[in-house]
Amino acid sequence: MRTMYDSVDAGAIRADAAMVAGYVDGIFKWLPNGWARFPNAIHVPIAVFPDTNDGIVGDVESGDMTPATCVGWVVRRRAVGIDPTIYMSLSNWGNVRSAFRNAQVAEPWYWVADYDNIPVLFNGSIAKQYANSRLTGGNYDASIVADYWPGIDKPGSVPSRIGGSSSMGMIAFAARPAGISGTGDPAVDRARVTRTGVDWRGDSPYWTPGQWGSIWTGQARDVGLGWFSQDGVHTLMFQILDIGGTMFTNVLHAGDPAKGGWQLGSWQSDTGGLVPAALIDLSASGGVAFVPHTHTTDKGSV
């Protein structure tokens, strides 16, 4: 996790801050010399007006964007290749989420403000503003930020062990080995990152056959899956990289036919080396046919 500072006055933030947020419009717009004060910091640009086609964070609060108007801002920013975030108070978060759902627009990342002085992210948030000027003792706020912030951090700035960055809207595919049938789509298994975890589209008994269902809850950055077979036994491996850099691994294996024939095991976490040893061992060992996953962009519409 990282600490980020923001202020209406760039000069109020210490010059050696590693991550700063400032405004690109409005009466508190930072001038070029304000941003230049932090040559080595990660810059997080904030827009306060819904018609400003600039910035990576949209500010939803009194006098700025509203839950309704921030949706259009997000759509415009995505149209120019930006992966945007919306900032709002904890009390307004539900209203913002409802606005996106009602508009049938994929939700953005969320930076949530709640001045409890506890630097811990809320589930489903990418950043949390936990201290205002009263708590920091200066004319600035402090936020805790995930180790990787899509749209802000460069792709690959946090090592991934499962073959590519898969932020919201990315789907991993794995073709089933010959001889494995299934309900719904018997030829391909799919996994996707959502705002609340990872979904899999496969077989019962987990949900309606052929439909998406949750298999892991948390903040995921990437997901991979692949089949391997040995001595006639087939297993589907899932690997999930969470936003903090921990890898979670699980396998779906043949099980009780009365429960649909497949069983998902328990998730195992690993914060060790950056190479997926399990995948290497499987693909290199004799008699194992490993089918690696591939990614495609779907933007959350399936």
PyMOL commands that set and color helices and strands:
alter all, ss='L'
color gray80, all
select helices_A, chain A and resi 10-12+32-36+69-79+90-103+133-136+257-259+277-284
alter helices_A, ss='H'
color red, helices_A
select strands_A, chain A and resi 2-6+19-23+42-47+57-59+85-89+109-113+127-131+141-145+170-175+188-193+197-201+212-217+220-230+233-242+247-254+262-264+268-270+289-291+294-297
alter strands_A, ss='S'
color yellow, strands_A
deselect
rebuild
show_as cartoon
